[in-house]
């Protein structure tokens, strides 16, 4: 037999290779190594951050924020503070991303500072909550807006929304499997479309304000909540709309000149998004009453119906394009978390394979696709936001702890960007608040998040810590990886990580 399985009790995390077969494939393609290439420049990086952040949140969460905040005035404060909070977090991640030049973002930072188990738990939550939930929410938003013109004032059938969302996810995964440059071009085009949509909303809103016809500002503070739990949940919806500011850190190894382009992209993107978001919400409140916003499942479409007249048909198209681009960015970046975790031995070897022609992590992309399609079984978007944000901020806080820990343990480490300790400490305090308080105000959602994290501990024990697994299990995994290599035309990354 040519391809004998390795020693089942070998505890190294070196990937399986195709031996001579892989060498022959590699030689047939030229002298270049089989690895993820550095193809992402500054413009692409800015498009990824803006494109991922400006996905569906700004078109869904105005309702979620207002629902908990109680008044337009309080909602605008929450939107502004959510943006400033994201800027502070992004500054911290700029230091982490330039001092730890590894893809995977939070996973790599936690692994570097605290070891395998905490990093595995982050990856575990990413697989079960963060990645598929983010993809599902964005795809459902795309489907809702895409179907809105067809059904008019009627609610689109839930089955139709889910089917369109599933087709959207599948199509974008295929694009990302085929070519990184195609995915980057899709990101650039659809980022421009979403910015154009928000600029239209802002200009129309400013015109209404200048005419003195602003609706909700006549009752700016009426109904403002004083309940700290409701304020925290309002921040959850606001932070969801800004989520994605750390996604560029997932693809550090594919950035050209990451020491310069990573922080530059962050410094350009976050202020722009914060200003656009704040002005867009001002426009919503200028044109619509609070009751209209609360009653709408598609706030931007309702805004267009009220203000754009015969051109209102264009807004659902713009919003659908916006969420389509946001989903593309999420799929592109988050698949690298799965890829890096498999490369480090925290997931099956099959998920670290790279297509020998397209140089994309096809198995990790397909795995992410399956998880996202499963998550579409839940259609309660606001519950998904709460699950997602609770778990995400738990591990974002842990990543900030890794920054503080490495400052203490490795003070001489090369840090091209070194932020004041005030920023990570303030950011960590707010993360703790956002994680702890909802345990009392939303115990069911928080309990589900904590349970999923806890389940990851025995999974880590079985999958990673237990080295002497049965020979039959090791052989099965080996043969599964080998068959996947043959079926998907993939092999492991060649050579050391630069």
Secondary structure, DSSP 4 states (H G I P E B T S, - for coil): --SPPPPTT----PPP--HHHHHHHHHHT-SS-SS----B-HHHHHHHHHHHHSSSHHHHHHHHHHHHH-SHHHHHHHHHHHHHHHHHHHHHHHHHHHHS--TTTHHHHHHHHH-HHHHHHHHHHIIIIIHHHHHHHHHHHHHHHHHHHHHTTSPPPHHHHHHHHHHHHHHHHHHHHH-HHHHHHHHHHHHHHHHHHHHHHHHHHHHHHHHT--SGGGGTTTT----HHHHHHHHHHHHHHHTTTTGGGGGGGGBTTHHHHHHHHHHHHHHHHHHHHHHHHHHHHHHS-HHHHHH-SSHHHHHHHHHTGGGTHHHHHHHHHHHHHHHHHHHHHHHHHHHHHHHTTSS-GGGGEEETTT-S-HHHHHHHHHHHHHHTT---HHHHHHHHHHHHHHHHHHHHHHHHHHHHH-TTS--SS---HHHHHHHHHHHHHHHHHHHHHSHHHHHHHHHHHHHHHHHHIIIII-----HHHHHHHHHHHHHHHHHHTEEEPPS---
